[in-house]
Amino acid sequence: MNKKAYTIGFSIVAAFGFLLAIFSQIGLPIEHAGTTLIVSFLFLGITFYLHEKLRGYVYTVMILASASLALLYPEPFVSYRGYQLNQLIIPMLQFIMFGMGSTMTLRDFAGVVKMPKGVGIGLACQLTLMPLSGFLIAKWSGMPPEIAAGIILVGCSPSGVASNVISYLAKANLALSITLTAVSTLIAPLTTPLLMKSLAGAYVSIHVGEMMWTIFKLVIFPVLGGLAFNHLLRDRAVWVQKLMPTASMAVIAVVIVLITASGRDNFLALGTALTVWILLHNMVGYSLGYYSARLFRLSEKDSRTIALEVGLQNGGMAGGLAKEMGKLATVGLAPAIFSVLQNITGSILASHWHKRPPAS
């Protein structure tokens, strides 16, 4: 049997499984529907992996499966023999940030000099559009204060490594994307706490100094460690650079499972409405980022990049900050949902743009 036949077979099994998961809720216990749903995601992931044009969506399927798993079966991901598993979130995020640093070089920061206009406009959009839109959405949504603060926290976070992958798939300016991610991450210890104090201080207590120190521990030190690792070992650690992106994606999926499991009750109570508001925040980021860049006469390629850098946030870092605030189940809920949604919308947008190479 050839690969095409396998692909068709797995896709049929996945489609049948999703239909069964939907209809089984009528006559079978929810546990059966849940198991069927998770298995269907597994077959869908295999189908996408076997199809060359769909392979880029495997990670999106994995994220959806992870979130579904945590919502359906939260207990195994809350504690193990008395140990609270959410304690693993911080070291896991540090590993992800180390992986990000290990794939970067000092040349990635040279884009500030080589592309000053694009970097300047991108950072300006990143530091204004997402925080302010997050604040307005939190205010209009009527969500409980700590949930609303989580929406703002997403907007105040830097762009995440997902933006670099999506920029590559969307035929955007990858060099500009990497530079914007690197710079926004390095200035996050200053920008994120100050923005949160200004915009979310009415919802939760924000201690600027403590948040700055948390971001240094969570992001800056691991990234600098990864940079040093890459610089010192260079060609001797090529296998690490190849392994890190895949390992980081797997760890991000685990982090989403742990955060979602912790906030499951809040999600079930607010999930539909909160998901709509967070999706709006994500869409506003793409739209305002793109059209702001075009307003300042940046090229189509650079405008796509800024749209993705603004719309795709570091939800993992936001979740880690919520954990350190002791509010993972509330403040951390919006970052977890945003992390899932942005991978879906980002993949769709990348596919759309990939079929339409930039004309300028």
ZAKEMI-615938 format. One record per residue (C-alpha): chain; residue in three letters; x, y, z. Coordinates in steps of 0.001 Angstrom, whole numbers, plus 500000, padded with zeros to 6 digits. Layout:
N
SITE chaine residu      u      v      w
SITE      A    ALA      X      Y      Z
...
// end
This chain:
360
SITE chaine residu      u      v      w
SITE      A    MET 500000 500000 500000
SITE      A    ASN 501464 503367 498978
SITE      A    LYS 501557 506594 501013
SITE      A    LYS 498536 508059 499230
SITE      A    ALA 496432 505061 500187
SITE      A    TYR 497583 505324 503812
SITE      A    THR 496738 509043 503804
SITE      A    ILE 493222 508412 502510
SITE      A    GLY 492715 505579 504973
SITE      A    PHE 493834 507587 508020
SITE      A    SER 491734 510595 506923
SITE      A    ILE 488634 508395 506667
SITE      A    VAL 489258 506936 510113
SITE      A    ALA 489784 510440 511547
SITE      A    ALA 486576 511786 509947
SITE      A    PHE 484589 508788 511144
SITE      A    GLY 486019 509238 514619
SITE      A    PHE 485028 512909 514819
SITE      A    LEU 481487 512071 513691
SITE      A    LEU 481304 509272 516230
SITE      A    ALA 482588 511586 518974
SITE      A    ILE 479783 514046 518177
SITE      A    PHE 476934 511570 517911
SITE      A    SER 478124 509334 520757
SITE      A    GLN 477250 512091 523231
SITE      A    ILE 473615 511328 522565
SITE      A    GLY 473685 507676 523521
SITE      A    LEU 477035 506868 525134
SITE      A    PRO 478841 508125 528266
SITE      A    ILE 480989 511199 527692
SITE      A    GLU 484131 509167 528433
SITE      A    HIS 483653 507199 525246
SITE      A    ALA 483206 510349 523203
SITE      A    GLY 486328 511833 524739
SITE      A    THR 488482 508814 523969
SITE      A    THR 487176 508738 520422
SITE      A    LEU 487931 512449 519999
SITE      A    ILE 491543 512097 521151
SITE      A    VAL 492129 509066 518903
SITE      A    SER 490606 511003 515992
SITE      A    PHE 493087 513826 516545
SITE      A    LEU 495874 511231 516490
SITE      A    PHE 494768 509867 513124
SITE      A    LEU 494272 513388 511789
SITE      A    GLY 497824 514260 512798
SITE      A    ILE 499158 511174 511008
SITE      A    THR 497118 512112 507933
SITE      A    PHE 498578 515619 507873
SITE      A    TYR 502094 514288 508407
SITE      A    LEU 501782 511959 505413
SITE      A    HIS 500448 514757 503187
SITE      A    GLU 503276 517069 502150
SITE      A    LYS 501060 520169 501784
SITE      A    LEU 499385 519605 505153
SITE      A    ARG 502481 518686 507148
SITE      A    GLY 502774 522226 508485
SITE      A    TYR 499485 521753 510343
SITE      A    VAL 500636 518769 512425
SITE      A    TYR 501649 521034 515310
SITE      A    THR 498240 522737 515242
SITE      A    VAL 496512 519361 515508
SITE      A    MET 498828 518397 518373
SITE      A    ILE 497928 521583 520273
SITE      A    LEU 494198 520975 519757
SITE      A    ALA 494571 517389 520936
SITE      A    SER 496507 518529 524026
SITE      A    ALA 493880 521072 525036
SITE      A    SER 491056 518570 524437
SITE      A    LEU 492846 515947 526517
SITE      A    ALA 493195 518343 529465
SITE      A    LEU 489544 519421 529272
SITE      A    LEU 488220 515861 529074
SITE      A    TYR 490568 514211 531569
SITE      A    PRO 492050 516917 533849
SITE      A    GLU 492730 514846 536977
SITE      A    PRO 495951 513098 535826
SITE      A    PHE 497443 516501 534912
SITE      A    VAL 496654 518279 538180
SITE      A    SER 498650 516263 540700
SITE      A    TYR 500620 513039 541069
SITE      A    ARG 500971 511466 544523
SITE      A    GLY 500418 514823 546154
SITE      A    TYR 502802 516730 543873
SITE      A    GLN 501154 519611 542015
SITE      A    LEU 502129 519106 538400
SITE      A    ASN 501776 522809 537588
SITE      A    GLN 505097 523218 539391
SITE      A    LEU 506664 521825 536205
SITE      A    ILE 505457 524759 534100
SITE      A    ILE 508308 527135 535001
SITE      A    PRO 511211 524729 534246
SITE      A    MET 509458 523659 531044
SITE      A    LEU 509112 527268 529894
SITE      A    GLN 512764 527869 530751
SITE      A    PHE 513657 524898 528559
SITE      A    ILE 511610 526401 525705
SITE      A    MET 513344 529767 526102
SITE      A    PHE 516746 528047 526189
SITE      A    GLY 515796 526273 522973
SITE      A    MET 514847 529595 521428
SITE      A    GLY 518224 531065 522381
SITE      A    SER 520128 528046 521114
SITE      A    THR 518752 528576 517604
SITE      A    MET 519689 532280 517578
SITE      A    THR 522940 534150 517011
SITE      A    LEU 524033 537708 517615
SITE      A    ARG 523438 538313 513901
SITE      A    ASP 519710 538070 514589
SITE      A    PHE 519949 541352 516481
SITE      A    ALA 521759 543058 513607
SITE      A    GLY 518393 543510 511935
SITE      A    VAL 517839 546518 514191
SITE      A    VAL 520547 548292 512191
SITE      A    LYS 519796 546704 508815
SITE      A    MET 516000 547137 508979
SITE      A    PRO 515440 550069 511365
SITE      A    LYS 512107 551152 509896
SITE      A    GLY 510574 547692 509984
SITE      A    VAL 511870 546977 513478
SITE      A    GLY 510748 550362 514796
SITE      A    ILE 507233 550098 513382
SITE      A    GLY 506953 546459 514436
SITE      A    LEU 507931 547181 518043
SITE      A    ALA 505674 550234 518176
SITE      A    CYS 502723 548118 517014
SITE      A    GLN 503644 545304 519388
SITE      A    LEU 503820 547635 522412
SITE      A    THR 500654 549610 521681
SITE      A    LEU 498113 547732 519564
SITE      A    MET 497952 544438 521460
SITE      A    PRO 498084 545874 525009
SITE      A    LEU 495453 548542 524277
SITE      A    SER 493161 546197 522356
SITE      A    GLY 493533 543657 525174
SITE      A    PHE 492570 546330 527705
SITE      A    LEU 489491 547379 525726
SITE      A    ILE 488389 543783 525126
SITE      A    ALA 488854 542963 528819
SITE      A    LYS 486767 546008 529729
SITE      A    TRP 483962 545290 527235
SITE      A    SER 483857 541545 527902
SITE      A    GLY 482522 541842 531439
SITE      A    MET 484709 538917 532504
SITE      A    PRO 485662 538436 536177
SITE      A    PRO 488638 540656 537132
SITE      A    GLU 491357 537972 537141
SITE      A    ILE 490137 536480 533856
SITE      A    ALA 490108 539978 532333
SITE      A    ALA 493650 540557 533610
SITE      A    GLY 494732 537423 531735
SITE      A    ILE 493434 538896 528468
SITE      A    ILE 495493 542032 529083
SITE      A    LEU 498534 539946 530044
SITE      A    VAL 498477 538242 526642
SITE      A    GLY 498490 541635 524945
SITE      A    CYS 501378 542867 527088
SITE      A    SER 503577 539848 526303
SITE      A    PRO 506233 539774 523556
SITE      A    SER 505805 537830 520340
SITE      A    GLY 506480 534110 520550
SITE      A    VAL 508635 531697 518568
SITE      A    ALA 505487 530539 516714
SITE      A    SER 505590 533840 514815
SITE      A    ASN 508921 532877 513251
SITE      A    VAL 507606 529539 511999
SITE      A    ILE 504384 531079 510696
SITE      A    SER 506321 533928 509010
SITE      A    TYR 508413 531374 507144
SITE      A    LEU 505307 529499 505984
SITE      A    ALA 503579 532751 504983
SITE      A    LYS 506529 533854 502822
SITE      A    ALA 507003 536884 505037
SITE      A    ASN 510324 538494 506045
SITE      A    LEU 511810 535808 508282
SITE      A    ALA 514872 537899 509202
SITE      A    LEU 512618 540754 510383
SITE      A    SER 510427 538281 512274
SITE      A    ILE 513373 536782 514160
SITE      A    THR 514741 540236 514989
SITE      A    LEU 511382 541483 516288
SITE      A    THR 510899 538355 518403
SITE      A    ALA 514412 538649 519823
SITE      A    VAL 514187 542357 520628
SITE      A    SER 510644 542250 522042
SITE      A    THR 511690 539316 524237
SITE      A    LEU 514786 541084 525570
SITE      A    ILE 512885 544243 526503
SITE      A    ALA 509977 542280 528026
SITE      A    PRO 511299 542577 531626
SITE      A    LEU 510695 546307 531334
SITE      A    THR 507714 546601 528995
SITE      A    THR 505448 543793 530242
SITE      A    PRO 505391 544755 533963
SITE      A    LEU 504942 548475 533228
SITE      A    LEU 502140 547844 530738
SITE      A    MET 500438 545425 533118
SITE      A    LYS 500680 547927 535980
SITE      A    SER 499097 550625 533819
SITE      A    LEU 496399 548558 532126
SITE      A    ALA 495613 545670 534497
SITE      A    GLY 496305 547262 537873
SITE      A    ALA 492585 547802 538425
SITE      A    TYR 491917 544054 538031
SITE      A    VAL 494760 542409 539960
SITE      A    SER 497643 543515 542147
SITE      A    ILE 500757 543969 539999
SITE      A    HIS 504191 544137 541625
SITE      A    VAL 506448 545549 538921
SITE      A    GLY 509743 544537 540532
SITE      A    GLU 508631 540963 541169
SITE      A    MET 507299 540588 537642
SITE      A    MET 510540 541959 536186
SITE      A    TRP 512561 539414 538158
SITE      A    THR 510204 536610 537113
SITE      A    ILE 510673 537473 533425
SITE      A    PHE 514450 537527 533857
SITE      A    LYS 514331 534032 535394
SITE      A    LEU 511731 532720 532997
SITE      A    VAL 512923 534243 529723
SITE      A    ILE 516095 536333 529695
SITE      A    PHE 518514 534049 531528
SITE      A    PRO 517482 530915 529553
SITE      A    VAL 517642 532796 526222
SITE      A    LEU 521085 534192 527040
SITE      A    GLY 522166 530706 528104
SITE      A    GLY 520985 529330 524772
SITE      A    LEU 522806 532098 522894
SITE      A    ALA 526014 531335 524790
SITE      A    PHE 525584 527611 524151
SITE      A    ASN 525163 528224 520437
SITE      A    HIS 528105 530642 520276
SITE      A    LEU 530535 528429 522191
SITE      A    LEU 529716 525094 520559
SITE      A    ARG 528670 526342 517100
SITE      A    ASP 528997 523512 514559
SITE      A    ARG 529591 520938 517285
SITE      A    ALA 525982 521252 518456
SITE      A    VAL 524129 521153 515145
SITE      A    TRP 522107 518177 516340
SITE      A    VAL 520860 520209 519309
SITE      A    GLN 519705 523021 517012
SITE      A    LYS 517825 520499 514868
SITE      A    LEU 516266 518795 517896
SITE      A    MET 515273 521916 519861
SITE      A    PRO 512361 523155 517692
SITE      A    THR 510627 519774 517807
SITE      A    ALA 511363 519311 521512
SITE      A    SER 510135 522834 522275
SITE      A    MET 506866 522240 520421
SITE      A    ALA 506296 519054 522407
SITE      A    VAL 507000 520848 525693
SITE      A    ILE 504657 523716 524741
SITE      A    ALA 501907 521131 524224
SITE      A    VAL 502553 519747 527730
SITE      A    VAL 502482 523261 529221
SITE      A    ILE 499117 523898 527558
SITE      A    VAL 497820 520625 529029
SITE      A    LEU 498896 521620 532555
SITE      A    ILE 497510 525162 532353
SITE      A    THR 494238 523999 530792
SITE      A    ALA 493786 521289 533413
SITE      A    SER 494334 523836 536208
SITE      A    GLY 491778 526253 534748
SITE      A    ARG 489269 523681 533486
SITE      A    ASP 486424 524680 535823
SITE      A    ASN 486736 528337 534863
SITE      A    PHE 486876 527377 531201
SITE      A    LEU 483705 525300 531438
SITE      A    ALA 481961 528248 533085
SITE      A    LEU 483245 530949 530744
SITE      A    GLY 484741 529021 527845
SITE      A    THR 482511 529943 524903
SITE      A    ALA 482347 533675 525609
SITE      A    LEU 486012 533882 526613
SITE      A    THR 487106 532013 523495
SITE      A    VAL 485183 534474 521298
SITE      A    TRP 486796 537488 522992
SITE      A    ILE 490282 535975 522742
SITE      A    LEU 489741 535092 519086
SITE      A    LEU 488720 538726 518513
SITE      A    HIS 491919 539881 520232
SITE      A    ASN 493974 537630 517985
SITE      A    MET 492195 538828 514819
SITE      A    VAL 492549 542481 515838
SITE      A    GLY 496279 541919 516268
SITE      A    TYR 496702 540549 512749
SITE      A    SER 494539 543251 511175
SITE      A    LEU 495911 546293 512965
SITE      A    GLY 499486 545057 512610
SITE      A    TYR 499135 544526 508871
SITE      A    TYR 497305 547754 508024
SITE      A    SER 499490 549872 510308
SITE      A    ALA 502543 548584 508456
SITE      A    ARG 500920 549344 505106
SITE      A    LEU 499972 552807 506371
SITE      A    PHE 503664 553478 506952
SITE      A    ARG 504406 552217 503432
SITE      A    LEU 506199 549036 504361
SITE      A    SER 506363 546311 501732
SITE      A    GLU 503778 543547 501549
SITE      A    LYS 506376 541095 502834
SITE      A    ASP 507252 543232 505857
SITE      A    SER 503584 544012 506524
SITE      A    ARG 502785 540319 506720
SITE      A    THR 505639 539892 509167
SITE      A    ILE 504428 542663 511457
SITE      A    ALA 500869 541317 511329
SITE      A    LEU 502137 537955 512574
SITE      A    GLU 504488 539452 515154
SITE      A    VAL 501639 541495 516606
SITE      A    GLY 498985 538786 516431
SITE      A    LEU 501082 535857 517704
SITE      A    GLN 502020 536299 521352
SITE      A    ASN 504177 534401 523820
SITE      A    GLY 501312 532700 525603
SITE      A    GLY 503733 530403 527396
SITE      A    MET 505490 533318 529079
SITE      A    ALA 502119 534826 530016
SITE      A    GLY 501070 531513 531551
SITE      A    GLY 504333 531330 533478
SITE      A    LEU 503775 534816 534884
SITE      A    ALA 500257 533823 535921
SITE      A    LYS 501713 530788 537689
SITE      A    GLU 504221 532932 539595
SITE      A    MET 501382 535299 540565
SITE      A    GLY 499584 532308 542090
SITE      A    LYS 496663 532767 539681
SITE      A    LEU 497231 530071 537073
SITE      A    ALA 493590 528918 537030
SITE      A    THR 492295 532445 536392
SITE      A    VAL 494890 534842 534962
SITE      A    GLY 496514 531889 533173
SITE      A    LEU 493340 530801 531381
SITE      A    ALA 493387 533440 528610
SITE      A    PRO 497044 532734 527696
SITE      A    ALA 496276 529009 527421
SITE      A    ILE 493285 529586 525129
SITE      A    PHE 495196 532182 523114
SITE      A    SER 498071 529726 522599
SITE      A    VAL 495673 527186 521117
SITE      A    LEU 493744 529632 518940
SITE      A    GLN 496775 531458 517552
SITE      A    ASN 498212 528228 516201
SITE      A    ILE 494973 527574 514323
SITE      A    THR 494494 531073 512951
SITE      A    GLY 498206 531493 512250
SITE      A    SER 498304 528273 510242
SITE      A    ILE 495251 529314 508221
SITE      A    LEU 496675 532783 507546
SITE      A    ALA 500052 531305 506581
SITE      A    SER 498359 528937 504141
SITE      A    HIS 496411 531818 502588
SITE      A    TRP 499510 533990 502165
SITE      A    HIS 501699 531096 501038
SITE      A    LYS 499470 530699 497970
SITE      A    ARG 499795 534439 497255
SITE      A    PRO 503501 535392 497114
SITE      A    PRO 504038 539065 498028
SITE      A    ALA 504213 541350 495012
SITE      A    SER 506338 543962 496753
// end
